[in-house]
Amino acid sequence: MIDWEPIVAEGEKVARQLLRLQVDLSEAEKAGDYFIGHGYVEAEMAHYLRLLASNPPARSQRSKAHYEGIRDIWDGWRTTLHGADKARAWGWGVRLAKAGG
């Protein structure tokens, strides 16, 4: 059974950081999808975010700042959640941020 209380609490923390750093929420959502799609492997996620922050797709000048923000949030996120629960919290945070916090 899923314990939603810590997931929701961590999601709220993520949402605050996403809004504070004004990252592209669609890109934050894609990052969460990457984490899920790659089996919740923390090292894969860290590598992916470092790569995007250092060499973002050539879509806009703001892309680099968005990816750096997402990377910084992920790297600085001190949570006891792991795997699917961490992905759920990230996803909840993105949804909250899209709703305005």
Buried (B, 14 or more C-beta within 10 A) or exposed (E): EEEEEBBBEBBBBBBBBBBEBEBBBEBBBBBBEBBBEBEBEEEBBEEBBBEBBEEBEEEEEEBBBBBBBBBBBBEEBEBEBEEEBBBBBBBBBBBBBBEEE
